[in-house]
Amino acid sequence: MYNKKSIAVLFFYFFLLIPASYSHSAGFAILEQGAGPMGQGNAFVAQADSPSAVFFNPAGITQLKGMHACLGSTTIIPRVTYDGPDRQHETTLSKVYVLPHIYMTQQISPRIYLGLGIFSPFGLSTAWKGDWEGRYLGTYSSLKTIDINPNLAFKWGDLSASVGFNALKADLTLKKRLLTPPSLPDGTEKLTGDTWGYGYNLGLLYHLNSFWQVGISYRSKIRLNVDNADVDFDMPGPLRDYFPRTKGSGVLDLPPSVTGGIAFRPSSRLSLEFDTTWTGWSTYDEMKIKLKEPVGPPGNKKSGITQPKNWKDVFSYRFGLKYRITDNYTLRAGYIFDHTPVPGTTLDPQIADSNRRIYTLGIDCQITDKACLVLAYSYIDSSKRRKENNVSPGLPEGLRANGTYEQKVHSIGLSLRYRF
């Protein structure tokens, strides 16, 4: 048992200590916030019986007696391909992204419980080659977030409720090439900024009987005001003086979401759950960046950048099952269908999003009476998406990167839970 425990802990820390970066899920929300829920398709709001309930439904922490902790990470390997009308073929640069998560819960009394989570609920990273077909739309986009989320939960008989506060740190980086006269090489534009945003979350969990549970979780909109971003230009000599370094400001509203679910436990070994999530992506109606100083040659100066998004509110559907094979091993499996919030009129290479089907598997290994190692895998199979729009009206037709986009993503989740 000692050797088994040592190997598991070393394996866990190998994943946890990889430098963290981020990728995107439907839209750019990230739901892979614990290997246990991930293994069963993130259908977990009505079970919520592990420390990762802090993210999925904090009302569920009232099921955790004493003190519990969970450390883990999700390793994501995405690949987006582009096929143009003239047989162009491009793929995003090969990158591996790791998202860590930390949860702790503490029972204060038979009715009062505390929970704390640190995780990344939103993220985006898309990296194309610098000379690819759509370089004037984007070569690199990155949104990194860290959410510090304390929660307070109360229990009254079979009903539990929770309230939490979210303090979210966001870092944004956008890069693209700038079109110049034919006799000159391309210019480049880079925007970097960071800010804090704040919100709240609510949860309910109700035990109907020994077989059925229902849960609901709400997370509010979080407004990010980027007031002092750095905007840098690297232009060829004749244009350099027209593009000085300046500051930029803008607003990004991260969407609210509501998840409801029902769990059924027909036996002591088997649990089933179905969840539905509504995400209010209509908050992302445009990307608007105002420059402190106008840039560009005389007669063509610009004081900002505005790009319509017009994203729509969408639903996703999740089904998961958990089956305890023995006292030490539990299998998980799940399926997810996510609707894309991105309309065809504003689809662009930064988020070449489409409807997706997600297949998941997981296994729990009880390595001691108090420690459990959980491993999960998911595969995202996205539908092909055709871009036929003009999101940058100033670009010639051949530089708009119209064509077919397709995304495939492999993810591995690893969590170590410990009961003190």
C-alpha distance (Angstrom), angle and dihedral (degrees) to the residues before:
residue distance angle dihedral
M1 . . .
Y2 3.81 . .
N3 3.82 93.1 .
K4 3.81 91.7 46.6
K5 3.79 91.0 51.0
S6 3.82 93.3 47.4
I7 3.80 93.7 51.2
A8 3.79 92.0 47.9
V9 3.81 93.4 50.3
L10 3.82 92.6 48.0
F11 3.80 90.3 48.5
F12 3.78 89.9 51.2
Y13 3.79 95.4 50.3
F14 3.80 91.4 47.1
F15 3.80 88.7 63.6
L16 3.80 95.9 38.0
L17 3.80 95.8 54.0
I18 3.81 97.1 53.4
P19 3.83 107.3 114.2
A20 3.78 108.9 -92.3
S21 3.78 125.4 -115.7
Y22 3.76 133.8 148.3
S23 3.76 146.3 -115.9
H24 3.80 134.1 -178.1
S25 3.78 137.4 -101.5
A26 3.84 124.9 -170.3
G27 3.77 102.6 -16.4
F28 3.78 95.3 -20.1
A29 3.81 99.9 -54.3
I30 3.80 116.2 124.9
L31 3.81 118.3 -147.2
E32 3.82 99.1 167.9
Q33 3.81 93.4 102.4
G34 3.80 101.0 139.0
A35 3.79 135.0 16.4
G36 3.82 93.8 -127.2
P37 3.83 96.5 56.6
M38 3.80 90.4 36.9
G39 3.82 91.5 57.3
Q40 3.81 90.2 56.6
G41 3.79 96.8 46.5
N42 3.84 95.0 -91.3
A43 3.82 87.5 -75.3
F44 3.78 94.8 142.0
V45 3.81 112.4 113.1
A46 3.83 93.3 104.1
Q47 3.83 96.6 41.8
A48 3.83 98.3 40.3
D49 3.81 91.1 158.5
S50 3.82 101.2 143.1
P51 3.84 133.6 60.9
S52 3.83 90.2 -92.7
A53 3.81 85.4 72.7
V54 3.83 83.4 88.4
F55 3.81 86.2 78.2
F56 3.82 101.5 31.3
N57 3.82 101.3 38.2
P58 3.83 118.5 -20.2
A59 3.82 90.9 -163.8
G60 3.80 85.3 76.2
I61 3.80 94.0 67.0
T62 3.82 86.9 82.5
Q63 3.83 85.0 78.0
L64 3.83 90.8 63.5
K65 3.78 111.9 84.7
G66 3.78 118.6 -156.4
M67 3.82 118.8 -7.0
H68 3.82 126.7 -26.9
A69 3.81 135.1 177.7
C70 3.79 136.5 -172.0
L71 3.81 129.1 -167.5
G72 3.77 123.2 -178.3
S73 3.77 151.8 123.4
T74 3.78 142.2 -138.4
T75 3.80 118.5 -136.0
I76 3.81 112.3 -153.4
I77 3.81 126.6 -166.0
P78 3.83 110.6 -173.6
R79 3.80 130.8 179.2
V80 3.80 127.4 -173.7
T81 3.80 120.8 -170.3
Y82 3.80 128.6 -160.8
D83 3.80 126.0 -159.8
G84 3.78 115.6 -171.5
P85 3.80 130.4 -155.3
D86 3.82 92.6 -103.3
R87 3.83 95.3 52.0
Q88 3.79 93.6 -88.3
H89 3.79 112.3 158.0
E90 3.80 124.4 -168.7
T91 3.80 135.7 166.1
T92 3.79 130.7 -164.9
L93 3.78 116.2 -104.4
S94 3.81 114.7 -85.0
K95 3.78 108.3 -102.3
V96 3.80 137.2 158.1
Y97 3.80 119.1 -143.7
V98 3.79 126.5 -163.4
L99 3.81 124.2 -162.2
P100 3.83 115.7 -167.9
H101 3.81 124.6 -155.9
I102 3.81 132.5 -168.0
Y103 3.81 127.4 -170.8
M104 3.80 133.3 178.1
T105 3.81 130.0 178.7
Q106 3.81 131.3 -173.4
Q107 3.79 130.7 -171.5
I108 3.82 109.4 -137.4
S109 3.81 97.7 178.4
P110 3.83 137.1 -20.4
R111 3.81 87.9 -78.6
I112 3.83 106.1 29.5
Y113 3.82 127.4 67.5
L114 3.81 134.5 173.0
G115 3.80 127.6 -150.0
L116 3.79 135.2 -177.0
G117 3.79 127.8 -168.7
I118 3.81 132.9 -177.5
F119 3.80 112.8 -170.7
S120 3.80 145.5 127.0
P121 3.84 111.0 -101.9
F122 3.82 96.0 173.9
G123 3.78 132.3 32.2
L124 3.75 145.0 149.0
S125 3.79 134.4 -172.7
T126 3.78 123.6 165.7
A127 3.81 120.3 165.3
W128 3.82 122.5 -174.4
K129 3.81 128.6 177.7
G130 3.79 112.6 -85.9
D131 3.81 93.7 -118.2
W132 3.81 99.3 41.5
E133 3.80 124.3 131.5
G134 3.82 94.8 -96.1
R135 3.80 98.5 42.0
Y136 3.82 91.8 126.2
L137 3.81 89.9 58.4
G138 3.80 96.1 46.4
T139 3.80 144.0 -38.6
Y140 3.80 99.4 -177.9
S141 3.81 133.5 14.0
S142 3.78 124.4 176.6
L143 3.80 133.3 173.2
K144 3.80 115.6 176.3
T145 3.79 121.8 -175.4
I146 3.77 136.3 -178.4
D147 3.82 118.5 -170.0
I148 3.82 121.9 -160.8
N149 3.81 104.2 -159.3
P150 3.85 121.8 -179.2
N151 3.82 115.8 -176.7
L152 3.80 138.2 -169.0
A153 3.82 118.5 -154.4
F154 3.82 131.0 -169.7
K155 3.81 130.4 -162.1
W156 3.82 126.8 -152.6
G157 3.78 110.3 175.4
D158 3.82 107.5 -66.0
L159 3.82 94.2 -8.9
S160 3.81 125.5 83.0
A161 3.81 128.9 -178.1
S162 3.79 134.1 -175.6
V163 3.78 141.8 -169.6
G164 3.79 126.3 -164.9
F165 3.80 143.1 -179.8
N166 3.81 124.8 -135.7
A167 3.81 125.1 -152.7
L168 3.80 106.7 -178.0
K169 3.83 126.3 -169.6
A170 3.81 115.1 -158.4
D171 3.82 131.5 -169.4
L172 3.81 119.2 -168.6
T173 3.81 130.0 -166.2
L174 3.83 125.4 176.0
K175 3.81 125.8 178.0
K176 3.79 133.2 177.9
R177 3.79 141.7 151.4
L178 3.81 121.1 -103.3
L179 3.79 121.2 -137.1
T180 3.82 114.2 -122.0
P181 3.83 133.6 178.9
P182 3.85 112.8 -63.0
S183 3.80 92.8 -105.5
L184 3.83 92.6 59.3
P185 3.81 133.4 66.2
D186 3.80 120.3 -111.2
G187 3.76 121.5 -79.9
T188 3.80 124.3 -138.8
E189 3.80 133.7 -136.4
K190 3.80 125.0 -160.3
L191 3.80 128.7 -177.5
T192 3.81 122.5 -170.9
G193 3.79 127.7 174.9
D194 3.78 144.6 144.5
T195 3.77 136.9 -156.7
W196 3.82 146.0 157.5
G197 3.79 127.1 -111.2
Y198 3.81 131.4 -173.6
G199 3.79 136.7 -149.6
Y200 3.79 144.5 141.5
N201 3.79 140.5 -119.7
L202 3.82 135.9 -151.5
G203 3.79 133.0 -162.5
L204 3.81 141.8 -173.1
L205 3.80 130.6 -170.3
Y206 3.81 125.8 -178.0
H207 3.81 128.7 -174.1
L208 3.79 104.5 -147.4
N209 3.82 91.0 -176.4
S210 3.80 138.7 -45.1
F211 3.83 90.5 -63.3
W212 3.82 105.4 40.4
Q213 3.82 135.9 51.5
V214 3.80 130.7 172.3
G215 3.78 128.3 -162.7
I216 3.77 140.8 179.6
S217 3.79 130.6 -169.8
Y218 3.81 131.1 -172.3
R219 3.80 129.0 -166.2
S220 3.80 119.3 -171.5
K221 3.78 130.6 -132.1
I222 3.80 114.2 -87.4
R223 3.80 118.6 -151.7
L224 3.79 117.5 -148.1
N225 3.81 114.7 -160.4
V226 3.79 109.2 -166.2
D227 3.81 101.1 -166.6
N228 3.79 105.8 163.2
A229 3.80 109.8 30.5
D230 3.80 120.0 160.0
V231 3.81 114.5 -118.8
D232 3.81 113.0 -166.4
F233 3.79 129.9 -177.2
D234 3.80 130.5 -163.3
M235 3.79 106.1 -165.3
P236 3.81 133.8 168.5
G237 3.82 114.9 -94.5
P238 3.85 102.0 -92.2
L239 3.83 91.1 51.8
R240 3.79 100.6 38.3
D241 3.80 97.0 96.2
Y242 3.81 91.4 53.0
F243 3.81 93.4 58.9
P244 3.82 108.5 52.8
R245 3.78 122.1 174.2
T246 3.80 108.8 -90.4
K247 3.79 144.8 162.1
G248 3.78 128.9 -97.8
S249 3.79 136.6 -161.6
G250 3.78 134.5 -164.6
V251 3.80 146.3 146.7
L252 3.81 129.4 -117.0
D253 3.81 120.4 -174.4
L254 3.80 113.1 -155.6
P255 3.82 107.3 -147.9
P256 3.80 129.9 -106.6
S257 3.80 118.2 -121.7
V258 3.80 139.3 -164.2
T259 3.81 123.4 -161.4
G260 3.79 124.2 -171.6
G261 3.78 126.0 -178.6
I262 3.78 146.5 168.1
A263 3.80 125.6 -147.1
F264 3.79 126.9 -160.2
R265 3.79 124.6 -164.3
P266 3.82 108.2 -169.7
S267 3.83 92.3 173.4
S268 3.76 139.9 8.9
R269 3.81 89.6 -97.7
L270 3.83 103.5 42.8
S271 3.83 130.9 63.0
L272 3.81 126.7 176.6
E273 3.80 128.5 -171.1
F274 3.80 139.3 -177.7
D275 3.83 121.5 -166.4
T276 3.78 135.8 -178.5
T277 3.82 123.5 -161.1
W278 3.80 127.8 -163.8
T279 3.81 114.8 -161.3
G280 3.80 120.0 -168.2
W281 3.80 98.5 -140.4
S282 3.81 91.0 156.9
T283 3.82 85.0 90.0
Y284 3.82 85.7 77.8
D285 3.79 97.5 72.7
E286 3.80 99.0 142.4
M287 3.77 145.1 -5.6
K288 3.79 107.7 -127.5
I289 3.79 124.5 175.1
K290 3.81 120.1 -177.4
L291 3.80 116.7 -156.6
K292 3.79 121.2 -142.0
E293 3.81 90.6 -142.9
P294 3.83 124.0 27.8
V295 3.80 115.3 -115.4
G296 3.79 133.4 -158.0
P297 3.80 138.8 66.4
P298 3.83 120.4 -53.4
G299 3.77 111.7 -72.1
N300 3.80 92.6 20.9
K301 3.79 104.2 59.4
K302 3.82 119.0 145.9
S303 3.79 126.1 -154.5
G304 3.78 95.5 -170.1
I305 3.78 150.1 -9.8
T306 3.78 124.0 -110.7
Q307 3.78 123.2 -177.2
P308 3.81 120.8 174.0
K309 3.80 117.0 -130.1
N310 3.83 105.3 170.6
W311 3.80 93.2 -176.6
K312 3.80 116.5 -177.4
D313 3.80 135.2 -134.7
V314 3.81 111.4 -98.5
F315 3.80 143.6 -175.6
S316 3.79 129.6 -134.4
Y317 3.80 127.7 -164.8
R318 3.81 127.3 -147.2
F319 3.78 133.6 -172.2
G320 3.79 124.4 -175.7
L321 3.76 141.4 169.6
K322 3.78 134.4 -164.8
Y323 3.80 123.4 -162.5
R324 3.81 124.6 -175.5
I325 3.81 106.7 -144.0
T326 3.81 96.1 -178.9
D327 3.79 135.9 -12.4
N328 3.83 88.7 -84.6
Y329 3.80 104.2 37.9
T330 3.81 132.6 55.5
L331 3.81 126.6 179.4
R332 3.81 124.1 -147.8
A333 3.80 132.5 -169.6
G334 3.79 135.3 171.9
Y335 3.78 150.0 168.8
I336 3.82 129.8 -147.8
F337 3.79 132.8 -171.2
D338 3.81 114.8 -163.9
H339 3.79 124.7 -170.8
T340 3.79 114.2 -145.0
P341 3.82 116.3 -121.3
V342 3.82 92.8 -155.0
P343 3.84 115.9 102.6
G344 3.78 118.9 -144.7
T345 3.81 91.7 -116.8
T346 3.83 92.8 66.1
L347 3.80 102.1 28.8
D348 3.80 110.5 135.0
P349 3.83 137.5 169.7
Q350 3.82 93.3 -101.2
I351 3.81 88.8 71.5
A352 3.80 108.6 10.6
D353 3.80 88.9 179.3
S354 3.81 128.0 173.8
N355 3.79 140.6 162.0
R356 3.78 110.4 -63.5
R357 3.77 141.1 -160.9
I358 3.79 115.6 -151.8
Y359 3.82 125.8 -162.5
T360 3.80 120.6 -165.9
L361 3.81 140.5 -174.1
G362 3.80 131.8 -179.4
I363 3.78 145.1 170.5
D364 3.82 133.0 -156.7
C365 3.80 119.1 -149.2
Q366 3.81 117.2 -165.5
I367 3.81 100.5 -148.5
T368 3.85 96.7 174.7
D369 3.80 135.8 -0.9
K370 3.82 88.5 -89.4
A371 3.81 105.1 28.5
C372 3.80 129.5 69.4
L373 3.81 127.2 -178.1
V374 3.82 116.5 -153.8
L375 3.81 126.3 -165.7
A376 3.82 124.4 -172.6
Y377 3.80 138.5 176.7
S378 3.80 131.2 -164.1
Y379 3.78 134.0 -176.1
I380 3.80 120.7 -158.9
D381 3.79 114.0 -153.8
S382 3.80 107.7 -171.0
S383 3.78 124.8 -166.5
K384 3.78 117.9 -113.7
R385 3.81 111.2 -96.5
R386 3.78 125.8 -154.4
K387 3.82 117.4 -146.2
E388 3.79 112.6 -154.8
N389 3.79 106.0 154.4
N390 3.78 144.5 98.7
V391 3.80 105.6 -119.9
S392 3.84 89.5 158.5
P393 3.82 106.4 42.1
G394 3.82 93.6 -172.1
L395 3.79 94.1 63.8
P396 3.80 123.6 92.1
E397 3.80 115.6 -110.0
G398 3.81 93.6 -104.7
L399 3.81 93.0 56.7
R400 3.81 99.5 52.4
A401 3.83 94.0 89.0
N402 3.77 92.6 -129.3
G403 3.78 110.8 172.6
T404 3.80 142.3 84.9
Y405 3.81 123.3 -38.6
E406 3.80 127.3 -168.2
Q407 3.80 131.3 179.3
K408 3.81 131.3 -159.1
V409 3.81 122.2 179.6
H410 3.80 132.7 -172.8
S411 3.82 118.3 -165.3
I412 3.81 134.1 -176.1
G413 3.79 121.0 -164.2
L414 3.79 125.8 -163.2
S415 3.81 127.0 -178.0
L416 3.79 134.7 171.3
R417 3.80 114.8 -155.7
Y418 3.78 121.7 -165.7
R419 3.79 131.4 -172.7
F420 3.81 114.1 -154.8
